Amino acid sequence: MSELQTQILNNRRFMHCPPFEGAMDESDQKKGLPHPSHAKLITGQQEADKIVTLPPFDGVTSRNSYTELLDVRRSKRAYFDVPMTQAQLAFMLWSAIGIQDFRGPNDAATLRPSPSGGARHPFNLYVSVRNVEGIDSGSYLYLPLKNVGQKQVAIARVGDIADDAEGYTGKMSYMMAGQKWAARAAAVILVTCSAYRAEWRYSTASHRVMLIDLGHLGQNLMLSAASMGLGSCCLAAYDQSACDEALGIDGIEEYTVYALTVGKARD
């Protein structure tokens, strides 16, 4: 068997269901260790000053038929150069990982619009804003712990992708593995994984589950975009180091796992 065939076989085996009982017996939850934070936090007054509370998103959807929504959901890669509204951005973020309630001893689990194995929800959402009304271009982190149980969204500015529009186009195209069309979207949502949130419960059996959960999250984002008359496209191909570096994350405890473009589609 060639090296390539061996790698393919190993990848297929990774998709098999592992023995959960043994893995959970070795987990930090089983050992009685406290659960990790349910979301990435912003600390300090200087960081708090960067928080932006987005407006309510009541009435932001334009499609009320679920059947119609499924009919129109398609991957869209061409966008008009028109801005998204802040309410549209808020709905996108909330519909994926907004925290609706807590469950279990010590509030160890969260309920959210997107399902997650063991209610672990190991993902964070960053937004690279290019064209959103009233929001400066830059990178923002969604803070779901700020508005638990509310249909309200807070984001915090965490950095810049580039100094100007031309620089943004080049940098985002590079981050998205040369897919230049992605840099023309109104915003790019970058999904990162804080893996220990799931490892705490499932240990070595957690990583396959997290990839399944990632698909749930992506579908929620795409359906939400379509419900507002926007186009979106999920990207599994991106430059790992460039994305992690742009977000200021270490690539080990937290790392990029997915991306999604969104904007007013041309077709």
Residue, then its C-alpha position, 0 to 999 in steps of 0.5 A: m500500500s502506498e503512502l497516499q493510500t495509507q493516509i486515505l485509509n487513516n482518514r476514513r478510519f478517523m470518520h468511524c465512531p470511536p468508543f465513547e465510554g472509554a474516552m469519557d472515563e478518561s475525561d477531565q469532566k469525569k475527573g471532576l475538573p471545572h468546565p472551561s468557559h463557554a466562550k472566548l472572553i474580553t477582559g480589561q477596561q481597554e478591551a471593554d471600550k472596543i465592544v460594540t452592541l449591535p441593534p435588535f434583529d427583529g423583522v430582519t428576515s424576508r423569507n417566511s416559508y421554510t420550503e422556500l428557504l431550502d429552495v434558495r439556499r445556494s453557495k454564492r461567490a459573486y457579490f454586489d458592493v453594497p453594505m450589510t446592515q448591523a441587524q443582518l450581521a447580528f442575526m447571522l452571529w446569533s443564529a449560529i452560537g447565541i447562548q439561549d440558556f444554561r443547563g446542568p450542574n454548575d451551568a456546564a452546558t449551553l443551549r444554542p440555535s445550532p446543535s453540538g454534541g454534549a452541548r459543548h459548542p467549542f466554536n468562536l466567531y470572528v468577523s472580518v468586516r469590509n462593508v457593514e453599515g456603521i462599523d469600521s473595517g476590521s476584525y471583530l469577535y462575537l461575545p455570546l456571554k454578554n447577552v445570554g437569553q437575549k436576542q442581542v449581539a455584542i462584538a469586540r474589535v480585536g484588530d485589522i486585516a489591513d490598513d486600506a481597501e487594497g491591502y484588505t483585498g490582497k490579505m483576505s485573498y491570501m487568507m482564503a487560499g487565493q480565492k479572490w472572490a472571497a475578499r469582495a464579500a461584505a464580511v467574512i466570518l471566520v470560525t475558530c475552535s477552542a477544542y478543550r471545551a469539547e475535550w473536557r467531556y469527550s477527551t480523545a473522542s471529541h474531535r470527530v464530533m467537533l467536525i460534525d458540529l461544524g457542519h451544523l453551524g455552517q448550515n445555520l449560517m447559510l440558512s440565516a443569510a438566505s432568509m435575509g436575501l443575502g448570499s453566502c458560501c462556506l470555505a473549507a480551504y484557507d491558509q491556516s497560518a495566515c488566518d490564525e496569525a490575522l486573528g492573533i490566536d496560537g493555532i493550538e489551543e484555538y485555531t481556525v477551522y472554517a470560513l464563510t463569506v456573506g453579502k448581497a449576491r449578484d446571481 
